[in-house]
Amino acid sequence: MASQVECFLAEARTFMASYNRSRMEAGYENLTDMVLEASKTGEKLTEKLRRLSLEVLLDHMKYERYQSDLVRIHGIEIRYLDGILEITAPVLAPHRKGSYTDYLYKPLQIAFRQWCMKRKEGHLEIPRFDRCTVCFLHLYDRELPLGRVRDHDNLEEKHVLDVVSNFFLESDGGLHADTYHITRLAEQDATRIFVMETEKFPGWADGFR
């Protein structure tokens, strides 16, 4: 499986070189096909390796360090300031029809658990929202084609909202949580999630108009 990923990426590099020379959209489509194949295969490989690490590691402390490393590798950051919880992940939310959303869901789950544990140990508030708005800010690398920007209704919201709800919301049902999506161009791809009480939302949203 690792060898397959290597082959897909080698082909992707060839298509990238071709696209950089010609800037033809067809070349970019070939590139994305190879990248998607490499990514899907890589996700399967990652899941197998994660499961293997759980099966073979006898040292609980080593496994805890592994989970901390997983959060750092994915670059997930969490902060809570002025009643607003902000989560940043340097990846785009997956397509809602995608079959491999664990690459974001599982690291988020680990990051939230570790963050809450540290807050508890430091006697700091762990936010819990009853009536809130969850805002997804989708950032796309401005140097890449605009055709990769997806409609908001094609983005995977449920898996991410589920894990946010498990740690920070009373419920993600319609009477407790509203969702809002914003797309912007930026220096690099990222997904930022903001959770706030509903009355804070209008003032916060004004900053993006």
Helices and strands as residue ranges (DSSP letters): H 2-22, H 25-56, H 60-74, E 77-81, E 84-89, H 102-121, E 132-141, G 146-148, G 152-154, H 158-168, E 177-186, E 190-197, G 198-200, H 201-205, G 206-208
